[in-house]
Amino acid sequence: MNLIVENISKHINLTPQEQELFLSKTETHHYKAKTILLNAGEVCKNSYFVNSGVLRSFNINDNIVEHVMSFACSGWWISDMYSLISQKPGNLFIEVIEDAEVVLLSKENQEQLYHEIPKLERFFRILTENALVANQQRIMDNLSLSAEDRFEKFCKKHPSLMQKVPQKQIASFIGVTPEFFSKMKARLLKKGN
């Protein structure tokens, strides 16, 4: 079964005809690492589903420091939710970290699918709710957990990303400098031995 259809079937059941209609509204593309799918300042027109590879969303502040907002690997969705929903220019970049096969679902086609397959609205509501919960948990972790605890939580939650994502991007995601991250990681490895 198609990975994106499997992802949807975790939350709702589509008939074979509905699956076919859904897939007809998507486009699958292959991208090389370092490809930028969305630039800050652009209006986000798509949700991206990762069949293979790894993507990240990030922004760059006024001091030209990158802040990683999220990662997406096989079976995950990623987008600039603010821009996609509001259809206003966003402040996130979406970049391919590892060569990827990505399914694009345009905002326009998603809206059409809501009318043609109303239960898809439930599916995307669940995705949005899950993203909201994850973002709130991340904010709470950043406010209450030490950098070591945030790193350990990241390792437990996303073990496959440890081998695929550059350490400086993991450091950015957990909210520390690459230098602090290296020292912290060395300390944790020493403590583990």
C-alpha positions as CSV (number, residue, x, y, z in Angstrom):
1,M,0.0,0.0,0.0
2,N,1.1,3.6,-0.7
3,L,2.9,5.1,2.4
4,I,0.7,8.2,2.3
5,V,-2.5,6.1,2.2
6,E,-1.1,4.0,5.1
7,N,-0.6,7.3,7.0
8,I,-4.1,8.4,6.4
9,S,-5.6,5.0,7.3
10,K,-4.1,5.4,10.8
11,H,-6.9,7.9,11.4
12,I,-9.7,7.4,8.8
13,N,-10.7,4.7,6.4
14,L,-10.8,5.6,2.7
15,T,-12.5,3.4,0.1
16,P,-10.4,2.3,-2.9
17,Q,-12.1,5.0,-5.0
18,E,-11.4,7.7,-2.3
19,Q,-7.8,6.6,-2.2
20,E,-7.5,6.9,-5.9
21,L,-9.2,10.3,-5.9
22,F,-6.9,11.5,-3.1
23,L,-3.7,10.3,-4.9
24,S,-4.9,11.9,-8.1
25,K,-4.7,15.3,-6.3
26,T,-1.1,14.8,-5.2
27,E,2.3,15.1,-7.0
28,T,5.3,13.0,-6.2
29,H,8.8,14.6,-6.7
30,H,12.4,13.5,-6.0
31,Y,14.7,16.2,-4.5
32,K,18.4,16.3,-3.9
33,A,19.8,17.2,-0.5
34,K,20.0,21.0,0.1
35,T,17.0,21.7,-2.1
36,I,14.9,24.5,-0.7
37,L,11.2,23.7,-1.1
38,L,10.0,26.9,0.5
39,N,11.7,30.2,1.2
40,A,10.8,32.5,4.1
41,G,8.7,35.4,2.7
42,E,6.8,33.1,0.3
43,V,3.2,32.0,0.7
44,C,3.2,28.2,1.5
45,K,1.0,26.5,-1.2
46,N,1.6,22.9,-0.2
47,S,1.7,20.3,2.5
48,Y,4.6,18.0,2.1
49,F,4.5,14.2,2.9
50,V,7.9,12.5,3.1
51,N,8.0,9.1,1.4
52,S,11.8,8.8,1.9
53,G,14.6,11.1,3.0
54,V,14.6,13.9,5.6
55,L,13.4,17.5,5.5
56,R,13.5,20.3,8.0
57,S,11.8,23.6,8.6
58,F,13.8,26.5,10.0
59,N,14.0,30.2,10.2
60,I,16.9,32.6,10.3
61,N,16.8,35.5,12.8
62,D,18.2,39.0,12.3
63,N,21.6,37.8,13.6
64,I,21.7,35.3,10.8
65,V,21.3,32.4,13.2
66,E,19.3,29.4,12.1
67,H,16.6,28.0,14.3
68,V,15.3,24.5,13.4
69,M,11.6,24.3,14.0
70,S,11.0,20.7,12.9
71,F,12.3,17.7,11.1
72,A,10.3,15.3,8.9
73,C,11.4,11.8,7.9
74,S,9.6,8.9,6.1
75,G,5.9,8.9,7.0
76,W,5.8,12.4,8.3
77,W,4.1,15.6,7.1
78,I,5.8,19.1,7.1
79,S,4.7,22.6,6.1
80,D,4.7,26.2,7.2
81,M,1.3,25.9,9.0
82,Y,1.0,29.6,9.6
83,S,1.4,30.5,6.0
84,L,-0.5,27.5,4.6
85,I,-3.6,28.2,6.7
86,S,-3.5,32.0,6.5
87,Q,-2.2,32.2,2.9
88,K,0.1,35.0,4.0
89,P,3.9,35.1,3.5
90,G,5.6,32.8,6.1
91,N,8.9,33.0,7.9
92,L,10.0,29.4,7.5
93,F,12.3,27.7,5.0
94,I,11.7,24.1,4.2
95,E,14.9,22.3,3.1
96,V,15.7,18.7,2.0
97,I,18.5,17.4,4.3
98,E,18.8,13.9,2.7
99,D,17.8,13.1,-0.8
100,A,14.0,12.6,-0.6
101,E,10.9,11.5,-2.4
102,V,8.1,13.9,-1.4
103,V,4.4,14.0,-2.0
104,L,3.0,17.5,-2.5
105,L,-0.7,18.2,-1.7
106,S,-1.6,21.8,-2.7
107,K,-3.8,23.9,-0.5
108,E,-6.2,24.2,-3.4
109,N,-6.5,20.4,-3.9
110,Q,-6.7,19.9,-0.1
111,E,-9.7,22.2,0.0
112,Q,-11.3,20.4,-3.0
113,L,-10.8,17.1,-1.2
114,Y,-12.6,18.4,1.9
115,H,-15.7,18.7,-0.3
116,E,-15.3,15.5,-2.2
117,I,-14.2,13.4,0.7
118,P,-15.4,15.2,3.9
119,K,-13.7,12.7,6.3
120,L,-10.3,14.0,5.1
121,E,-11.2,17.2,7.0
122,R,-11.1,15.0,10.2
123,F,-7.7,13.6,9.1
124,F,-6.1,17.0,8.7
125,R,-7.7,18.3,11.9
126,I,-6.0,15.4,13.7
127,L,-2.7,16.2,12.1
128,T,-3.1,19.9,13.1
129,E,-4.1,18.9,16.7
130,N,-1.0,16.6,16.9
131,A,1.2,19.4,15.6
132,L,-0.2,21.8,18.2
133,V,0.3,19.4,21.0
134,A,3.9,18.7,19.9
135,N,4.7,22.4,19.6
136,Q,3.2,23.1,23.1
137,Q,5.2,20.2,24.6
138,R,8.4,21.5,22.9
139,I,7.8,25.0,24.4
140,M,7.2,23.5,27.8
141,D,10.4,21.4,27.5
142,N,12.4,24.4,26.5
143,L,11.1,26.3,29.5
144,S,11.5,23.5,32.1
145,L,14.1,20.9,31.0
146,S,17.9,21.2,30.9
147,A,19.7,21.0,27.6
148,E,20.9,17.5,28.5
149,D,17.3,16.4,29.2
150,R,16.0,17.9,25.9
151,F,18.8,16.1,24.0
152,E,18.1,12.8,25.7
153,K,14.4,13.2,25.0
154,F,15.2,14.0,21.3
155,C,17.4,10.9,21.1
156,K,14.6,8.7,22.6
157,K,11.9,10.2,20.4
158,H,13.8,10.3,17.1
159,P,16.7,7.8,17.2
160,S,16.8,7.5,13.4
161,L,17.4,11.2,13.0
162,M,20.6,11.0,15.1
163,Q,22.4,9.4,12.1
164,K,20.8,11.4,9.4
165,V,20.8,15.0,10.6
166,P,23.9,17.2,11.1
167,Q,24.7,17.8,14.8
168,K,24.5,21.6,14.4
169,Q,20.9,21.2,13.3
170,I,20.0,19.0,16.3
171,A,21.7,21.6,18.5
172,S,19.6,24.3,16.9
173,F,16.4,22.2,17.4
174,I,17.1,21.7,21.1
175,G,18.1,25.3,21.5
176,V,21.8,25.3,22.1
177,T,24.9,26.4,20.2
178,P,26.9,23.8,18.3
179,E,29.9,24.3,20.7
180,F,27.7,23.7,23.8
181,F,26.2,20.7,22.0
182,S,29.6,19.1,21.4
183,K,30.7,19.6,25.0
184,M,27.4,18.3,26.3
185,K,27.4,15.3,24.1
186,A,31.0,14.4,25.1
187,R,30.0,14.8,28.8
188,L,27.0,12.5,28.3
189,L,29.1,9.9,26.5
190,K,31.7,10.0,29.3
191,K,29.0,9.7,31.9
192,G,27.5,6.7,30.0
193,N,30.8,4.7,30.0
